Amino acid sequence: MLFEESLIVTLPNRKKGRIRWYFVGTVIGYSFIVASLLVGSILLFNPQLNESLVSSVLVSPPPPPPPPPPPAGSQQVSQTPRVQVVTTAFVPPTITPRRLPAASDLPTLDAVPGGGVPGGIAGGVPGGVVGGVLGGVLGAPPTEAVAPPPAPEPEPAPAPTKLRSISTGLLLGNSIRQVQPAYPLVARNAQLEGAVEIQIIVDEQGNVIAAEVLSGHPLLRQPALDAAHQWKFRPTLLNGHPIKVSGVLRFTFRLS
């Protein structure tokens, strides 16, 4: 009986303790779930807040500021060396002396370093003349300026060779290219026949440089003149030198 009474008494106390801890744990669990849902909904519906949170976590801290510049007093000031210019030219005195210096007061050769003369050139020979040329010989006569040699005269241009006239046979013998004139259609329809003589001038290279009609029908002259300009000759030599010559070409127009 004693055991049964103690059992009846202790069971309600244990049950009340379990209920209390269960209630506390349930409240804490539900609170955590509600808080997680609130934070998740805020991050889900406001992405900017999420990005700012991520960027604030990922961005590295700013670098430290640069060191301050050194004070102005510590800078070194470069000093430009002063160049002392010594002139050797004569400078007239600004104050007129009251008396002339005596002969004993004038400097001698021994008083000038190196035994030179006041106003002489540095590097000269002791005992030289003031105003002489550096490197000259003591006691030598003054040298005269040597005039440059005259320029050679240009060679006279060779006189132009005289135009020489040669025969038609010799002219034809030197020909390289012969061009026959075209028969004009007007002259062919008019049954015109005849010969045209052309006087030509051949230069030193064998080219026809001028042509002139001497005789022939007017309808046949121009074709003969055009053909004469197209002829080519070997150079005509005189004492081994090519010369300019003139000759006469004869073109005959015949109906075949």
PETA-V378786 format. One line per field, one symbol per residue. phi: phi as a letter, one per 30 degrees, with the letter a starting at -180 (. if undefined). A space follows every 10 residues. Layout:
# PETA-V378786
phi = ???
This chain:
# PETA-V378786
phi = .ddddddddd dddddddddd dddddddddd dddddddddd dddddbdddd dddddddddd dddddddddd ddddddcdcd ddccccccdd cdddcdddbd dddddddcdd dceiidcejd cdjdcejdcd jdcdjdcdid dddcdddddd dddddddddd dddccbdddd dddddcbccd dddddddddd icblcbcbcc bcddcicdca bbdcakdedc dddddddddc dbbdddcbhi cdbcbbabcb cccbdc
